[in-house]
Amino acid sequence: MARSHKRWRDLSDRQRAAILTLVSIELSLTATAAADLWCRPAGQIRGRKALWWPLLFVQPFGPIAYLTRGRIPSPRQ
C-alpha cells in the first residue's frame, strides 16, 4: 500500500501557517540556546559544553532541555 505524501502546495493556508510558526519557534529556541552556550562560562553549565552542543540539534527537546536544565543561573550583581 503506497503512502501519499502531501506537497507544500497541497496544504491549506492554515497548515502552512502552523508549520512556519513551529519552524520559526524551533529555530529561535536553537539559536538562543546556541548563543547562550557559546557565551556562558563552563562553570555556569551543568555538565560539559561538548556534550550540550550535539544535544542542541535534537529537536525540539535539546534546546528546551539546555535552556531549562543545562544552565546554572548566574549570580545577580
PQR file of N, CA, C, O and H, with PARSE charges and radii, in Angstrom:
ATOM      1  N   MET A   1       0.844  -1.163   0.000 -0.4000 1.5000
ATOM      2  CA  MET A   1       0.000   0.000   0.000 -0.0000 2.0000
ATOM      3  C   MET A   1       0.899   1.240   0.000  0.5500 1.7000
ATOM      4  O   MET A   1       1.652   1.455   0.951 -0.5500 1.4000
ATOM      5  N   ALA A   2       0.831   2.030  -1.022 -0.4000 1.5000
ATOM      6  CA  ALA A   2       1.658   3.229  -1.147 -0.0000 2.0000
ATOM      7  C   ALA A   2       1.090   4.344  -0.266  0.5500 1.7000
ATOM      8  O   ALA A   2      -0.122   4.525  -0.151 -0.5500 1.4000
ATOM      9  H   ALA A   2       0.220   1.855  -1.794  0.4000 1.0000
ATOM     10  N   ARG A   3       2.000   5.070   0.337 -0.4000 1.5000
ATOM     11  CA  ARG A   3       1.589   6.175   1.192 -0.0000 2.0000
ATOM     12  C   ARG A   3       1.673   7.482   0.418  0.5500 1.7000
ATOM     13  O   ARG A   3       2.678   7.753  -0.238 -0.5500 1.4000
ATOM     14  H   ARG A   3       2.985   4.923   0.243  0.4000 1.0000
ATOM     15  N   SER A   4       0.663   8.261   0.488 -0.4000 1.5000
ATOM     16  CA  SER A   4       0.619   9.522  -0.234 -0.0000 2.0000
ATOM     17  C   SER A   4       1.318  10.605   0.573  0.5500 1.7000
ATOM     18  O   SER A   4       1.052  10.772   1.763 -0.5500 1.4000
ATOM     19  H   SER A   4      -0.154   8.041   1.021  0.4000 1.0000
ATOM     20  N   HIS A   5       2.206  11.333  -0.074 -0.4000 1.5000
ATOM     21  CA  HIS A   5       2.896  12.441   0.578 -0.0000 2.0000
ATOM     22  C   HIS A   5       2.293  13.748   0.089  0.5500 1.7000
ATOM     23  O   HIS A   5       2.132  13.965  -1.112 -0.5500 1.4000
ATOM     24  H   HIS A   5       2.423  11.196  -1.040  0.4000 1.0000
ATOM     25  N   LYS A   6       1.964  14.608   1.036 -0.4000 1.5000
ATOM     26  CA  LYS A   6       1.425  15.910   0.658 -0.0000 2.0000
ATOM     27  C   LYS A   6       2.573  16.829   0.282  0.5500 1.7000
ATOM     28  O   LYS A   6       3.626  16.820   0.919 -0.5500 1.4000
ATOM     29  H   LYS A   6       2.094  14.432   2.012  0.4000 1.0000
ATOM     30  N   ARG A   7       2.365  17.596  -0.725 -0.4000 1.5000
ATOM     31  CA  ARG A   7       3.326  18.613  -1.125 -0.0000 2.0000
ATOM     32  C   ARG A   7       2.910  19.933  -0.497  0.5500 1.7000
ATOM     33  O   ARG A   7       1.774  20.099  -0.054 -0.5500 1.4000
ATOM     34  H   ARG A   7       1.509  17.604  -1.242  0.4000 1.0000
ATOM     35  N   TRP A   8       3.858  20.870  -0.467 -0.4000 1.5000
ATOM     36  CA  TRP A   8       3.596  22.169   0.132 -0.0000 2.0000
ATOM     37  C   TRP A   8       2.352  22.820  -0.488  0.5500 1.7000
ATOM     38  O   TRP A   8       1.527  23.402   0.217 -0.5500 1.4000
ATOM     39  H   TRP A   8       4.781  20.735  -0.827  0.4000 1.0000
ATOM     40  N   ARG A   9       2.236  22.714  -1.793 -0.4000 1.5000
ATOM     41  CA  ARG A   9       1.101  23.355  -2.472 -0.0000 2.0000
ATOM     42  C   ARG A   9      -0.234  22.670  -2.162  0.5500 1.7000
ATOM     43  O   ARG A   9      -1.295  23.254  -2.379 -0.5500 1.4000
ATOM     44  H   ARG A   9       2.907  22.241  -2.366  0.4000 1.0000
ATOM     45  N   ASP A  10      -0.184  21.438  -1.657 -0.4000 1.5000
ATOM     46  CA  ASP A  10      -1.408  20.717  -1.310 -0.0000 2.0000
ATOM     47  C   ASP A  10      -1.922  21.067   0.088  0.5500 1.7000
ATOM     48  O   ASP A  10      -3.049  20.718   0.440 -0.5500 1.4000
ATOM     49  H   ASP A  10       0.678  20.963  -1.481  0.4000 1.0000
ATOM     50  N   LEU A  11      -1.110  21.744   0.872 -0.4000 1.5000
ATOM     51  CA  LEU A  11      -1.510  22.088   2.233 -0.0000 2.0000
ATOM     52  C   LEU A  11      -2.416  23.316   2.230  0.5500 1.7000
ATOM     53  O   LEU A  11      -2.327  24.175   1.353 -0.5500 1.4000
ATOM     54  H   LEU A  11      -0.195  22.027   0.586  0.4000 1.0000
ATOM     55  N   SER A  12      -3.276  23.375   3.221 -0.4000 1.5000
ATOM     56  CA  SER A  12      -4.149  24.550   3.355 -0.0000 2.0000
ATOM     57  C   SER A  12      -3.327  25.716   3.906  0.5500 1.7000
ATOM     58  O   SER A  12      -2.222  25.527   4.414 -0.5500 1.4000
ATOM     59  H   SER A  12      -3.348  22.677   3.934  0.4000 1.0000
ATOM     60  N   ASP A  13      -3.875  26.902   3.799 -0.4000 1.5000
ATOM     61  CA  ASP A  13      -3.190  28.084   4.332 -0.0000 2.0000
ATOM     62  C   ASP A  13      -2.953  27.950   5.829  0.5500 1.7000
ATOM     63  O   ASP A  13      -1.903  28.352   6.331 -0.5500 1.4000
ATOM     64  H   ASP A  13      -4.773  27.056   3.386  0.4000 1.0000
ATOM     65  N   ARG A  14      -3.908  27.394   6.535 -0.4000 1.5000
ATOM     66  CA  ARG A  14      -3.777  27.204   7.986 -0.0000 2.0000
ATOM     67  C   ARG A  14      -2.648  26.221   8.310  0.5500 1.7000
ATOM     68  O   ARG A  14      -1.879  26.447   9.244 -0.5500 1.4000
ATOM     69  H   ARG A  14      -4.760  27.067   6.127  0.4000 1.0000
ATOM     70  N   GLN A  15      -2.548  25.140   7.546 -0.4000 1.5000
ATOM     71  CA  GLN A  15      -1.474  24.173   7.767 -0.0000 2.0000
ATOM     72  C   GLN A  15      -0.107  24.786   7.478  0.5500 1.7000
ATOM     73  O   GLN A  15       0.846  24.556   8.222 -0.5500 1.4000
ATOM     74  H   GLN A  15      -3.173  24.957   6.787  0.4000 1.0000
ATOM     75  N   ARG A  16      -0.008  25.552   6.419 -0.4000 1.5000
ATOM     76  CA  ARG A  16       1.250  26.225   6.094 -0.0000 2.0000
ATOM     77  C   ARG A  16       1.648  27.195   7.206  0.5500 1.7000
ATOM     78  O   ARG A  16       2.807  27.234   7.618 -0.5500 1.4000
ATOM     79  H   ARG A  16      -0.783  25.739   5.814  0.4000 1.0000
ATOM     80  N   ALA A  17       0.693  27.966   7.681 -0.4000 1.5000
ATOM     81  CA  ALA A  17       0.974  28.930   8.752 -0.0000 2.0000
ATOM     82  C   ALA A  17       1.437  28.217  10.018  0.5500 1.7000
ATOM     83  O   ALA A  17       2.359  28.680  10.689 -0.5500 1.4000
ATOM     84  H   ALA A  17      -0.249  27.934   7.347  0.4000 1.0000
ATOM     85  N   ALA A  18       0.805  27.101  10.344 -0.4000 1.5000
ATOM     86  CA  ALA A  18       1.194  26.343  11.534 -0.0000 2.0000
ATOM     87  C   ALA A  18       2.613  25.807  11.398  0.5500 1.7000
ATOM     88  O   ALA A  18       3.403  25.888  12.339 -0.5500 1.4000
ATOM     89  H   ALA A  18       0.056  26.725   9.798  0.4000 1.0000
ATOM     90  N   ILE A  19       2.937  25.263  10.238 -0.4000 1.5000
ATOM     91  CA  ILE A  19       4.285  24.740  10.012 -0.0000 2.0000
ATOM     92  C   ILE A  19       5.319  25.854  10.107  0.5500 1.7000
ATOM     93  O   ILE A  19       6.345  25.689  10.767 -0.5500 1.4000
ATOM     94  H   ILE A  19       2.296  25.197   9.473  0.4000 1.0000
ATOM     95  N   LEU A  20       5.067  26.973   9.465 -0.4000 1.5000
ATOM     96  CA  LEU A  20       6.017  28.090   9.506 -0.0000 2.0000
ATOM     97  C   LEU A  20       6.176  28.649  10.916  0.5500 1.7000
ATOM     98  O   LEU A  20       7.276  29.040  11.307 -0.5500 1.4000
ATOM     99  H   LEU A  20       4.233  27.108   8.929  0.4000 1.0000
ATOM    100  N   THR A  21       5.100  28.689  11.671 -0.4000 1.5000
ATOM    101  CA  THR A  21       5.175  29.157  13.057 -0.0000 2.0000
ATOM    102  C   THR A  21       6.024  28.221  13.900  0.5500 1.7000
ATOM    103  O   THR A  21       6.888  28.674  14.651 -0.5500 1.4000
ATOM    104  H   THR A  21       4.207  28.372  11.353  0.4000 1.0000
ATOM    105  N   LEU A  22       5.786  26.915  13.783 -0.4000 1.5000
ATOM    106  CA  LEU A  22       6.556  25.941  14.561 -0.0000 2.0000
ATOM    107  C   LEU A  22       8.034  25.943  14.174  0.5500 1.7000
ATOM    108  O   LEU A  22       8.902  25.825  15.038 -0.5500 1.4000
ATOM    109  H   LEU A  22       5.085  26.547  13.173  0.4000 1.0000
ATOM    110  N   VAL A  23       8.319  26.073  12.892 -0.4000 1.5000
ATOM    111  CA  VAL A  23       9.709  26.122  12.437 -0.0000 2.0000
ATOM    112  C   VAL A  23      10.408  27.367  12.980  0.5500 1.7000
ATOM    113  O   VAL A  23      11.561  27.297  13.403 -0.5500 1.4000
ATOM    114  H   VAL A  23       7.614  26.168  12.190  0.4000 1.0000
ATOM    115  N   SER A  24       9.724  28.490  12.968 -0.4000 1.5000
ATOM    116  CA  SER A  24      10.352  29.716  13.471 -0.0000 2.0000
ATOM    117  C   SER A  24      10.597  29.630  14.976  0.5500 1.7000
ATOM    118  O   SER A  24      11.615  30.126  15.457 -0.5500 1.4000
ATOM    119  H   SER A  24       8.787  28.547  12.623  0.4000 1.0000
ATOM    120  N   ILE A  25       9.694  29.016  15.722 -0.4000 1.5000
ATOM    121  CA  ILE A  25       9.899  28.826  17.158 -0.0000 2.0000
ATOM    122  C   ILE A  25      11.084  27.906  17.396  0.5500 1.7000
ATOM    123  O   ILE A  25      11.926  28.185  18.250 -0.5500 1.4000
ATOM    124  H   ILE A  25       8.866  28.612  15.331  0.4000 1.0000
ATOM    125  N   GLU A  26      11.156  26.823  16.655 -0.4000 1.5000
ATOM    126  CA  GLU A  26      12.255  25.867  16.793 -0.0000 2.0000
ATOM    127  C   GLU A  26      13.602  26.517  16.486  0.5500 1.7000
ATOM    128  O   GLU A  26      14.567  26.326  17.226 -0.5500 1.4000
ATOM    129  H   GLU A  26      10.472  26.597  15.962  0.4000 1.0000
ATOM    130  N   LEU A  27      13.669  27.280  15.403 -0.4000 1.5000
ATOM    131  CA  LEU A  27      14.914  27.957  15.049 -0.0000 2.0000
ATOM    132  C   LEU A  27      15.295  29.004  16.093  0.5500 1.7000
ATOM    133  O   LEU A  27      16.473  29.151  16.419 -0.5500 1.4000
ATOM    134  H   LEU A  27      12.885  27.435  14.801  0.4000 1.0000
ATOM    135  N   SER A  28      14.326  29.721  16.609 -0.4000 1.5000
ATOM    136  CA  SER A  28      14.600  30.726  17.641 -0.0000 2.0000
ATOM    137  C   SER A  28      15.131  30.079  18.918  0.5500 1.7000
ATOM    138  O   SER A  28      16.094  30.568  19.508 -0.5500 1.4000
ATOM    139  H   SER A  28      13.369  29.602  16.344  0.4000 1.0000
ATOM    140  N   LEU A  29      14.514  28.992  19.341 -0.4000 1.5000
ATOM    141  CA  LEU A  29      14.992  28.283  20.530 -0.0000 2.0000
ATOM    142  C   LEU A  29      16.408  27.773  20.337  0.5500 1.7000
ATOM    143  O   LEU A  29      17.248  27.910  21.225 -0.5500 1.4000
ATOM    144  H   LEU A  29      13.731  28.595  18.861  0.4000 1.0000
ATOM    145  N   THR A  30      16.675  27.183  19.178 -0.4000 1.5000
ATOM    146  CA  THR A  30      18.005  26.643  18.906 -0.0000 2.0000
ATOM    147  C   THR A  30      19.046  27.752  18.858  0.5500 1.7000
ATOM    148  O   THR A  30      20.130  27.605  19.423 -0.5500 1.4000
ATOM    149  H   THR A  30      15.992  27.071  18.456  0.4000 1.0000
ATOM    150  N   ALA A  31      18.735  28.854  18.196 -0.4000 1.5000
ATOM    151  CA  ALA A  31      19.679  29.976  18.116 -0.0000 2.0000
ATOM    152  C   ALA A  31      19.933  30.583  19.489  0.5500 1.7000
ATOM    153  O   ALA A  31      21.073  30.917  19.814 -0.5500 1.4000
ATOM    154  H   ALA A  31      17.854  28.974  17.737  0.4000 1.0000
ATOM    155  N   THR A  32      18.898  30.730  20.293 -0.4000 1.5000
ATOM    156  CA  THR A  32      19.050  31.278  21.639 -0.0000 2.0000
ATOM    157  C   THR A  32      19.914  30.362  22.502  0.5500 1.7000
ATOM    158  O   THR A  32      20.817  30.826  23.197 -0.5500 1.4000
ATOM    159  H   THR A  32      17.972  30.459  20.029  0.4000 1.0000
ATOM    160  N   ALA A  33      19.636  29.074  22.456 -0.4000 1.5000
ATOM    161  CA  ALA A  33      20.412  28.117  23.248 -0.0000 2.0000
ATOM    162  C   ALA A  33      21.870  28.073  22.785  0.5500 1.7000
ATOM    163  O   ALA A  33      22.779  28.013  23.613 -0.5500 1.4000
ATOM    164  H   ALA A  33      18.902  28.696  21.891  0.4000 1.0000
ATOM    165  N   ALA A  34      22.099  28.103  21.473 -0.4000 1.5000
ATOM    166  CA  ALA A  34      23.468  28.060  20.952 -0.0000 2.0000
ATOM    167  C   ALA A  34      24.239  29.321  21.343  0.5500 1.7000
ATOM    168  O   ALA A  34      25.405  29.229  21.726 -0.5500 1.4000
ATOM    169  H   ALA A  34      21.361  28.152  20.801  0.4000 1.0000
ATOM    170  N   ALA A  35      23.617  30.483  21.253 -0.4000 1.5000
ATOM    171  CA  ALA A  35      24.288  31.729  21.642 -0.0000 2.0000
ATOM    172  C   ALA A  35      24.620  31.724  23.128  0.5500 1.7000
ATOM    173  O   ALA A  35      25.704  32.148  23.528 -0.5500 1.4000
ATOM    174  H   ALA A  35      22.670  30.558  20.941  0.4000 1.0000
ATOM    175  N   ASP A  36      23.691  31.246  23.943 -0.4000 1.5000
ATOM    176  CA  ASP A  36      23.931  31.192  25.378 -0.0000 2.0000
ATOM    177  C   ASP A  36      25.054  30.202  25.703  0.5500 1.7000
ATOM    178  O   ASP A  36      25.927  30.497  26.519 -0.5500 1.4000
ATOM    179  H   ASP A  36      22.810  30.902  23.618  0.4000 1.0000
ATOM    180  N   LEU A  37      25.030  29.044  25.071 -0.4000 1.5000
ATOM    181  CA  LEU A  37      26.057  28.031  25.307 -0.0000 2.0000
ATOM    182  C   LEU A  37      27.428  28.548  24.886  0.5500 1.7000
ATOM    183  O   LEU A  37      28.425  28.278  25.555 -0.5500 1.4000
ATOM    184  H   LEU A  37      24.321  28.804  24.408  0.4000 1.0000
ATOM    185  N   TRP A  38      27.483  29.281  23.796 -0.4000 1.5000
ATOM    186  CA  TRP A  38      28.750  29.823  23.295 -0.0000 2.0000
ATOM    187  C   TRP A  38      29.333  30.854  24.273  0.5500 1.7000
ATOM    188  O   TRP A  38      30.535  30.858  24.535 -0.5500 1.4000
ATOM    189  H   TRP A  38      26.673  29.500  23.252  0.4000 1.0000
ATOM    190  N   CYS A  39      28.477  31.717  24.805 -0.4000 1.5000
ATOM    191  CA  CYS A  39      28.943  32.834  25.635 -0.0000 2.0000
ATOM    192  C   CYS A  39      29.072  32.502  27.121  0.5500 1.7000
ATOM    193  O   CYS A  39      29.861  33.132  27.826 -0.5500 1.4000
ATOM    194  H   CYS A  39      27.500  31.714  24.593  0.4000 1.0000
ATOM    195  N   ARG A  40      28.327  31.547  27.593 -0.4000 1.5000
ATOM    196  CA  ARG A  40      28.306  31.244  29.036 -0.0000 2.0000
ATOM    197  C   ARG A  40      29.576  30.504  29.448  0.5500 1.7000
ATOM    198  O   ARG A  40      29.995  29.565  28.772 -0.5500 1.4000
ATOM    199  H   ARG A  40      27.686  31.036  27.021  0.4000 1.0000
ATOM    200  N   PRO A  41      30.195  30.926  30.564 -0.5600 1.5000
ATOM    201  CA  PRO A  41      31.379  30.220  31.068  0.2800 2.0000
ATOM    202  C   PRO A  41      31.039  28.771  31.436  0.5500 1.7000
ATOM    203  O   PRO A  41      29.923  28.477  31.863 -0.5500 1.4000
ATOM    204  N   ALA A  42      32.002  27.881  31.270 -0.4000 1.5000
ATOM    205  CA  ALA A  42      31.774  26.458  31.532 -0.0000 2.0000
ATOM    206  C   ALA A  42      31.346  26.204  32.972  0.5500 1.7000
ATOM    207  O   ALA A  42      30.632  25.238  33.241 -0.5500 1.4000
ATOM    208  H   ALA A  42      32.909  28.120  30.923  0.4000 1.0000
ATOM    209  N   GLY A  43      31.772  27.059  33.902 -0.4000 1.5000
ATOM    210  CA  GLY A  43      31.396  26.889  35.298 -0.0000 2.0000
ATOM    211  C   GLY A  43      29.932  27.156  35.579  0.5500 1.7000
ATOM    212  O   GLY A  43      29.436  26.814  36.652 -0.5500 1.4000
ATOM    213  H   GLY A  43      32.352  27.843  33.684  0.4000 1.0000
ATOM    214  N   GLN A  44      29.234  27.762  34.633 -0.4000 1.5000
ATOM    215  CA  GLN A  44      27.812  28.061  34.812 -0.0000 2.0000
ATOM    216  C   GLN A  44      26.924  27.123  33.999  0.5500 1.7000
ATOM    217  O   GLN A  44      25.761  27.425  33.730 -0.5500 1.4000
ATOM    218  H   GLN A  44      29.637  28.041  33.761  0.4000 1.0000
ATOM    219  N   ILE A  45      27.490  25.980  33.615 -0.4000 1.5000
ATOM    220  CA  ILE A  45      26.734  24.996  32.833 -0.0000 2.0000
ATOM    221  C   ILE A  45      26.782  23.663  33.549  0.5500 1.7000
ATOM    222  O   ILE A  45      27.839  23.237  34.014 -0.5500 1.4000
ATOM    223  H   ILE A  45      28.434  25.734  33.834  0.4000 1.0000
ATOM    224  N   ARG A  46      25.646  23.010  33.638 -0.4000 1.5000
ATOM    225  CA  ARG A  46      25.601  21.668  34.218 -0.0000 2.0000
ATOM    226  C   ARG A  46      26.111  20.688  33.163  0.5500 1.7000
ATOM    227  O   ARG A  46      25.537  20.581  32.079 -0.5500 1.4000
ATOM    228  H   ARG A  46      24.787  23.356  33.260  0.4000 1.0000
ATOM    229  N   GLY A  47      27.173  19.987  33.478 -0.4000 1.5000
ATOM    230  CA  GLY A  47      27.775  19.063  32.519 -0.0000 2.0000
ATOM    231  C   GLY A  47      28.816  19.789  31.673  0.5500 1.7000
ATOM    232  O   GLY A  47      29.175  20.934  31.949 -0.5500 1.4000
ATOM    233  H   GLY A  47      27.639  20.073  34.359  0.4000 1.0000
ATOM    234  N   ARG A  48      29.288  19.106  30.644 -0.4000 1.5000
ATOM    235  CA  ARG A  48      30.316  19.679  29.779 -0.0000 2.0000
ATOM    236  C   ARG A  48      29.677  20.321  28.556  0.5500 1.7000
ATOM    237  O   ARG A  48      28.671  19.844  28.031 -0.5500 1.4000
ATOM    238  H   ARG A  48      28.996  18.176  30.420  0.4000 1.0000
ATOM    239  N   LYS A  49      30.288  21.417  28.119 -0.4000 1.5000
ATOM    240  CA  LYS A  49      29.796  22.107  26.927 -0.0000 2.0000
ATOM    241  C   LYS A  49      29.809  21.181  25.722  0.5500 1.7000
ATOM    242  O   LYS A  49      28.882  21.204  24.913 -0.5500 1.4000
ATOM    243  H   LYS A  49      31.105  21.805  28.545  0.4000 1.0000
ATOM    244  N   ALA A  50      30.845  20.370  25.595 -0.4000 1.5000
ATOM    245  CA  ALA A  50      30.972  19.477  24.440 -0.0000 2.0000
ATOM    246  C   ALA A  50      29.807  18.485  24.346  0.5500 1.7000
ATOM    247  O   ALA A  50      29.477  18.022  23.255 -0.5500 1.4000
ATOM    248  H   ALA A  50      31.599  20.352  26.253  0.4000 1.0000
ATOM    249  N   LEU A  51      29.197  18.164  25.463 -0.4000 1.5000
ATOM    250  CA  LEU A  51      28.047  17.253  25.442 -0.0000 2.0000
ATOM    251  C   LEU A  51      26.752  17.983  25.106  0.5500 1.7000
ATOM    252  O   LEU A  51      25.818  17.380  24.576 -0.5500 1.4000
ATOM    253  H   LEU A  51      29.465  18.540  26.350  0.4000 1.0000
ATOM    254  N   TRP A  52      26.690  19.270  25.408 -0.4000 1.5000
ATOM    255  CA  TRP A  52      25.472  20.024  25.122 -0.0000 2.0000
ATOM    256  C   TRP A  52      25.347  20.383  23.652  0.5500 1.7000
ATOM    257  O   TRP A  52      24.234  20.465  23.131 -0.5500 1.4000
ATOM    258  H   TRP A  52      27.448  19.760  25.839  0.4000 1.0000
ATOM    259  N   TRP A  53      26.478  20.600  22.966 -0.4000 1.5000
ATOM    260  CA  TRP A  53      26.396  21.024  21.558 -0.0000 2.0000
ATOM    261  C   TRP A  53      25.597  20.055  20.682  0.5500 1.7000
ATOM    262  O   TRP A  53      24.668  20.491  20.002 -0.5500 1.4000
ATOM    263  H   TRP A  53      27.382  20.534  23.388  0.4000 1.0000
ATOM    264  N   PRO A  54      25.920  18.762  20.673 -0.5600 1.5000
ATOM    265  CA  PRO A  54      25.108  17.877  19.810  0.2800 2.0000
ATOM    266  C   PRO A  54      23.653  17.772  20.273  0.5500 1.7000
ATOM    267  O   PRO A  54      22.749  17.567  19.462 -0.5500 1.4000
ATOM    268  N   LEU A  55      23.437  17.915  21.583 -0.4000 1.5000
ATOM    269  CA  LEU A  55      22.069  17.821  22.101 -0.0000 2.0000
ATOM    270  C   LEU A  55      21.199  18.975  21.602  0.5500 1.7000
ATOM    271  O   LEU A  55      19.984  18.822  21.474 -0.5500 1.4000
ATOM    272  H   LEU A  55      24.171  18.082  22.242  0.4000 1.0000
ATOM    273  N   LEU A  56      21.807  20.122  21.322 -0.4000 1.5000
ATOM    274  CA  LEU A  56      21.029  21.261  20.828 -0.0000 2.0000
ATOM    275  C   LEU A  56      20.327  20.957  19.504  0.5500 1.7000
ATOM    276  O   LEU A  56      19.328  21.593  19.167 -0.5500 1.4000
ATOM    277  H   LEU A  56      22.794  20.246  21.426  0.4000 1.0000
ATOM    278  N   PHE A  57      20.844  19.998  18.768 -0.4000 1.5000
ATOM    279  CA  PHE A  57      20.275  19.693  17.457 -0.0000 2.0000
ATOM    280  C   PHE A  57      19.297  18.532  17.491  0.5500 1.7000
ATOM    281  O   PHE A  57      18.842  18.071  16.445 -0.5500 1.4000
ATOM    282  H   PHE A  57      21.656  19.482  19.042  0.4000 1.0000
ATOM    283  N   VAL A  58      18.971  18.056  18.685 -0.4000 1.5000
ATOM    284  CA  VAL A  58      17.906  17.062  18.851 -0.0000 2.0000
ATOM    285  C   VAL A  58      16.630  17.859  19.060  0.5500 1.7000
ATOM    286  O   VAL A  58      16.342  18.313  20.167 -0.5500 1.4000
ATOM    287  H   VAL A  58      19.341  18.430  19.535  0.4000 1.0000
ATOM    288  N   GLN A  59      15.882  18.024  18.002 -0.4000 1.5000
ATOM    289  CA  GLN A  59      14.722  18.916  18.009 -0.0000 2.0000
ATOM    290  C   GLN A  59      13.472  18.197  18.468  0.5500 1.7000
ATOM    291  O   GLN A  59      13.289  17.024  18.142 -0.5500 1.4000
ATOM    292  H   GLN A  59      16.116  17.655  17.103  0.4000 1.0000
ATOM    293  N   PRO A  60      12.624  18.846  19.198 -0.5600 1.5000
ATOM    294  CA  PRO A  60      12.731  20.165  19.811  0.2800 2.0000
ATOM    295  C   PRO A  60      13.244  20.100  21.243  0.5500 1.7000
ATOM    296  O   PRO A  60      13.317  21.124  21.922 -0.5500 1.4000
ATOM    297  N   PHE A  61      13.601  18.902  21.708 -0.4000 1.5000
ATOM    298  CA  PHE A  61      13.891  18.707  23.124 -0.0000 2.0000
ATOM    299  C   PHE A  61      15.258  19.229  23.570  0.5500 1.7000
ATOM    300  O   PHE A  61      15.398  19.654  24.717 -0.5500 1.4000
ATOM    301  H   PHE A  61      13.541  18.070  21.156  0.4000 1.0000
ATOM    302  N   GLY A  62      16.263  19.210  22.701 -0.4000 1.5000
ATOM    303  CA  GLY A  62      17.607  19.626  23.080 -0.0000 2.0000
ATOM    304  C   GLY A  62      17.695  21.065  23.547  0.5500 1.7000
ATOM    305  O   GLY A  62      18.170  21.320  24.654 -0.5500 1.4000
ATOM    306  H   GLY A  62      16.149  18.865  21.769  0.4000 1.0000
ATOM    307  N   PRO A  63      17.244  22.027  22.724 -0.5600 1.5000
ATOM    308  CA  PRO A  63      17.313  23.421  23.169  0.2800 2.0000
ATOM    309  C   PRO A  63      16.477  23.690  24.420  0.5500 1.7000
ATOM    310  O   PRO A  63      16.892  24.455  25.290 -0.5500 1.4000
ATOM    311  N   ILE A  64      15.320  23.074  24.512 -0.4000 1.5000
ATOM    312  CA  ILE A  64      14.471  23.263  25.690 -0.0000 2.0000
ATOM    313  C   ILE A  64      15.162  22.693  26.924  0.5500 1.7000
ATOM    314  O   ILE A  64      15.146  23.321  27.983 -0.5500 1.4000
ATOM    315  H   ILE A  64      14.983  22.452  23.805  0.4000 1.0000
ATOM    316  N   ALA A  65      15.765  21.516  26.804 -0.4000 1.5000
ATOM    317  CA  ALA A  65      16.478  20.907  27.930 -0.0000 2.0000
ATOM    318  C   ALA A  65      17.642  21.781  28.369  0.5500 1.7000
ATOM    319  O   ALA A  65      17.852  21.982  29.566 -0.5500 1.4000
ATOM    320  H   ALA A  65      15.778  21.006  25.944  0.4000 1.0000
ATOM    321  N   TYR A  66      18.398  22.302  27.411 -0.4000 1.5000
ATOM    322  CA  TYR A  66      19.524  23.162  27.778 -0.0000 2.0000
ATOM    323  C   TYR A  66      19.041  24.430  28.485  0.5500 1.7000
ATOM    324  O   TYR A  66      19.572  24.795  29.534 -0.5500 1.4000
ATOM    325  H   TYR A  66      18.227  22.139  26.439  0.4000 1.0000
ATOM    326  N   LEU A  67      18.046  25.095  27.921 -0.4000 1.5000
ATOM    327  CA  LEU A  67      17.588  26.355  28.490 -0.0000 2.0000
ATOM    328  C   LEU A  67      16.927  26.187  29.854  0.5500 1.7000
ATOM    329  O   LEU A  67      16.971  27.106  30.672 -0.5500 1.4000
ATOM    330  H   LEU A  67      17.615  24.799  27.069  0.4000 1.0000
ATOM    331  N   THR A  68      16.315  25.030  30.115 -0.4000 1.5000
ATOM    332  CA  THR A  68      15.635  24.832  31.396 -0.0000 2.0000
ATOM    333  C   THR A  68      16.499  24.107  32.429  0.5500 1.7000
ATOM    334  O   THR A  68      16.377  24.375  33.625 -0.5500 1.4000
ATOM    335  H   THR A  68      16.280  24.284  29.450  0.4000 1.0000
ATOM    336  N   ARG A  69      17.360  23.203  31.993 -0.4000 1.5000
ATOM    337  CA  ARG A  69      18.120  22.383  32.926 -0.0000 2.0000
ATOM    338  C   ARG A  69      19.631  22.514  32.830  0.5500 1.7000
ATOM    339  O   ARG A  69      20.337  22.215  33.793 -0.5500 1.4000
ATOM    340  H   ARG A  69      17.459  22.985  31.022  0.4000 1.0000
ATOM    341  N   GLY A  70      20.135  22.954  31.690 -0.4000 1.5000
ATOM    342  CA  GLY A  70      21.578  22.941  31.470 -0.0000 2.0000
ATOM    343  C   GLY A  70      22.333  24.117  32.033  0.5500 1.7000
ATOM    344  O   GLY A  70      23.549  24.045  32.212 -0.5500 1.4000
ATOM    345  H   GLY A  70      19.560  23.196  30.909  0.4000 1.0000
ATOM    346  N   ARG A  71      21.635  25.200  32.315 -0.4000 1.5000
ATOM    347  CA  ARG A  71      22.300  26.410  32.790 -0.0000 2.0000
ATOM    348  C   ARG A  71      22.190  26.536  34.306  0.5500 1.7000
ATOM    349  O   ARG A  71      21.161  26.230  34.908 -0.5500 1.4000
ATOM    350  H   ARG A  71      20.647  25.258  32.170  0.4000 1.0000
ATOM    351  N   ILE A  72      23.279  26.994  34.893 -0.4000 1.5000
ATOM    352  CA  ILE A  72      23.251  27.360  36.304 -0.0000 2.0000
ATOM    353  C   ILE A  72      23.048  28.872  36.325  0.5500 1.7000
ATOM    354  O   ILE A  72      23.826  29.599  35.707 -0.5500 1.4000
ATOM    355  H   ILE A  72      24.115  27.243  34.404  0.4000 1.0000
ATOM    356  N   PRO A  73      22.042  29.355  37.008 -0.5600 1.5000
ATOM    357  CA  PRO A  73      21.793  30.803  36.998  0.2800 2.0000
ATOM    358  C   PRO A  73      23.007  31.588  37.473  0.5500 1.7000
ATOM    359  O   PRO A  73      23.640  31.238  38.469 -0.5500 1.4000
ATOM    360  N   SER A  74      23.320  32.650  36.749 -0.4000 1.5000
ATOM    361  CA  SER A  74      24.445  33.490  37.161 -0.0000 2.0000
ATOM    362  C   SER A  74      24.027  34.322  38.356  0.5500 1.7000
ATOM    363  O   SER A  74      22.873  34.740  38.453 -0.5500 1.4000
ATOM    364  H   SER A  74      22.806  32.935  35.940  0.4000 1.0000
ATOM    365  N   PRO A  75      24.963  34.566  39.270 -0.5600 1.5000
ATOM    366  CA  PRO A  75      24.611  35.344  40.460  0.2800 2.0000
ATOM    367  C   PRO A  75      24.274  36.790  40.081  0.5500 1.7000
ATOM    368  O   PRO A  75      24.917  37.381  39.213 -0.5500 1.4000
ATOM    369  N   ARG A  76      23.286  37.332  40.726 -0.4000 1.5000
ATOM    370  CA  ARG A  76      22.887  38.716  40.460 -0.0000 2.0000
ATOM    371  C   ARG A  76      23.924  39.653  41.043  0.5500 1.7000
ATOM    372  O   ARG A  76      24.495  39.399  42.103 -0.5500 1.4000
ATOM    373  H   ARG A  76      22.764  36.852  41.431  0.4000 1.0000
ATOM    374  N   GLN A  77      24.157  40.750  40.323 -0.4000 1.5000
ATOM    375  CA  GLN A  77      25.184  41.704  40.771 -0.0000 2.0000
ATOM    376  C   GLN A  77      24.568  42.831  41.540  0.5500 1.7000
ATOM    377  O   GLN A  77      25.277  43.729  41.995 -0.5500 1.4000
ATOM    378  H   GLN A  77      23.693  40.957  39.462  0.4000 1.0000
TER
END
